[in-house]
């Protein structure tokens, strides 16, 4: 991705974030917090997930 495209994308994301009302931002934060996170994925990364998938495929 050329540097100009990257800067353009970042500015679009920043302006869209600034233009959203505070209420919508709060709703998005609450919605993101409601997702249950798996302990092993949150603290140990993708490797435990990969091992689980590999183990399920062998069974």
N, C-alpha and C positions, 0 to 999 in steps of 0.2 A: 504494500500500500504506500503510495507516494506521501511525502510529508504534508503536502498541501491538502490532500484528502483527509489525512488524519486530523489536521488542525480544523478543517471544516466540520468534520464529524464531532469533534470535541466541543466546538462552539455551538453546534446545534443542540447537543445534549445539555450543555450548561444553560443555554437560553430557555430550553423547554423546562428545565428544572426550576429556573427562576420564575418563569411565567405561571407555573402551577400554584394554585392557592394553598395556603398553609393547611387548611382542612384536608385537602386531598393528600398532602404529604403525610399528615398524621395517620390517615386511613391506611396508606400504603405501609407505614411502619408497623401498625397494628396487625395488618394482614401478614406481613413477613414474620412477625413474632409468633403467630399462631401455628406456623408450620412445625410439626414435631421433627426434631433432628435426632438422628440415630447417633448414639454416643460414640461408637467406633468410627463412624465416618467423620464426625465433627472433630475429634481429637487426634485421630490417627491417619486421616486422609483416605485415599482411594484404595490403598492396598488391601485392607480388610474386605472391602466390597468386592474387589477382584477375586480374592480367595473364595469368598462365598459363592460367587457366580461360577467359578471354575469347579467348586465342589458339587454344586447343583447339576452342572452339565455332566459330570462323571457318573452321577447316580441315576 
